Amino acid sequence: MLKKRILIISQENYIGELLRAELMEEGYEATLADTGEKAFSKYRQEFPDLVLIDTVLSDIDSRDVLRSFHEGNASPPVIVWSAYDSINDETLWWVAEAYVMKTASFFKIKKKIKELCPCY
């Protein structure tokens, strides 16, 4: 059985790597991109089953990244993962299936990932 692929887009490498390791332990194949440009490349190469994106990226606006992902016919579910408890910009909602605030625990984000992209 093929593992479900998750693309984690976060400029905070240490948090992304921790989440990546936990998701891999749970049976997912997870890749980390720390810039929008790397996210574009990995998205085209790997065709992820789910995209997890931070609202703040160093090189490209996260809204532009999400818009480009949704230009194709089939686009995976998207979870916006942010340090902020709400989105000031409503434009992110039209492309995201969920919005999860970053916390010290990965419990909420892993629960939402399992809902949108079960690994079994």
N, C-alpha and C positions, 0 to 999 in steps of 0.2 A: 504494500500500500504506500502511495506517495504521501510524504509529509506536506502539510499545509505550509505555505511560504508567507512570512510576514516581513514587510519592509518597515523598519523603524527609522523615522527621520527626526533626528534631534541633534542640535549642536552641542549638547551636554553629553560627551562621549562616555563618561563614567556611569551616568544613569542609564544611558542606552545599552551599554555593555552589560550592566547588571541585569536589566530586563531581558536582554537577548539570551543571556546564560540561563535564566529561569525558564524562559519559553522553550529553549532547546531541551531542558530537562523534562518538560511536559510533553514533548513529542513534536514540537514545531521546528521548522527550519526558519531561522531568523537572520536577517541581514540588517546592518546598521549603515546609514548614510548621515554624515554630519553637515552636509551642505545641500542646497537645492540642486546644484549641478550634479553631484554624486547621486542624488535621489533620482534624477531623470535617467541617468545611465543605468542604475540598478533596476529601475522600474522596467525599462525596455529589455534588459537582459534576462530578468528573472520572472516577470509576469506574476507578481505576488497575489496571494489570495486575500490579503488584507493589508491596508496601509495605516500606520500609526504615525501621526505627524504632530510636531510641536508647533505652536503658533509663532514662535520666533526663530528665524534662521538668519545666519550671518550674511548670506550673499543674495538671496532672492526672497521675495515676499511669499510666505507659505500659501497664500490665496492663489498666486500665480502657479505654483507647483500643483496644487489641487485642480485648478482649471485645466491644466495641460493633461493631467491624468484622465479627466473626464471627457476629453475630446474624442477618444476612441469609442468604439461600439460597446465594448464590455469593460466596465471599470469595477475594481474590487471595492468592498466596503471600506470606509474611512473612519478612523477614530481620531478626533482632535484631542491632543494630550497637552495640557497647559498648566503652568504654575499659577495662572489666574483662575479665580473661581467662576468667572463668567466671560462671555465673549462680548466685547464692545462693538465688534463689527459683525453684523448679521450675515454678511456675505459668505462666511465660512459655513454656515448652517446648510446652505443649499447643496453642498457636496459631502457633508459629513453625516454618517449614521448615528454618531454618538460624540459627546463631549465629556471628557473625564479630567478632573483636576489632578495634578501630580501631588502625591503624598509620600510620606516616608515608607509606606508599604505599597507593594505592587498588587495587593488584593483586588482593588476595584478595577484596575486596568486589565488584569488577567481574567477577571470574571466577564467583563465586557467583550474581550477578545474571544473567549470560549462561546459566548452567546452568538456572536456574529460569524465566527469561523471555527466551529468545533473541529478538533483534530482527530476525531474517530470517524 
